[in-house]
Amino acid sequence: MKNVVTRTRKALAVVTLAAAGTLGAGAAHAGGNVYWSIGINAPLDSYGSSIGTVISNGPVYRPAPVYVQPAPVIYAPPPVYMVPRPVYMPPPVVVVRPRPVYVAQPAPVYVAPGHYHRHWKKKHKHWDDD
């Protein structure tokens, strides 16, 4: 059994070296026009959509650059603010007058001659005019 494993390993090594030699010799005799590429595709979901990429050493073809003149930029003129002329109005004149003071003059009292004294009568508890 050990003999079979050793033979298989040797055969695999010989095939690998032969393939490497063949590929290396072919690239050496091809000149400068040989390019290689690797394509990879991977499914994204069960509906059949996929994503792919290609890796290569070949030249990259790009479209020629396109010059597009930018659209003109139009700015509105700045708004003009005018300060209104000052209007002077004097404040209204407020006149505050003090309250009028009324002094009531006592009414004149006329007393008959001889009847200007009053006396308190304790017995009757009232004033007695003379």
C-alpha positions, 0 to 999 in steps of 0.5 A, a space after each residue: 500500500 505504501 508503494 502505491 501512495 509513493 507512485 501516485 505522489 511521484 506521478 502527480 509531481 511529474 505531471 505538475 512539472 510537465 504542465 509548468 514547463 509547457 506553460 512556461 515555454 509557451 509564454 517564452 516563445 509567444 513574444 509580447 502579444 500574449 495576455 491572460 485573464 481570469 473570469 469569476 462569476 458568483 450567484 447572488 440569489 435564487 432568481 438567477 442574478 449574478 455578479 462577475 469580474 475579470 482580472 487581466 494583464 491586457 491593455 485597458 480600453 477607455 472611451 475618449 474624454 468628453 469635454 462638457 462646458 459647464 452650465 452658466 452660473 447666474 446669480 440674482 442681484 443682491 437685494 437693495 435695502 434702503 433705510 427709510 428717512 428718520 421721521 421725528 415726531 415730538 412726544 405728546 405734551 402731558 400736562 399733569 395738574 395737581 388736584 384742586 384743594 378745597 378748604 371748607 370754611 366753617 359756616 358762620 355761627 350766630 349766637 344770641 347775646 348772653 347765650 354762648 355758654 353751655 353747662 352740663 347738668 348731671 342730674 338730667 344728663 344733658 347740656 343746658 344752654 344759658 
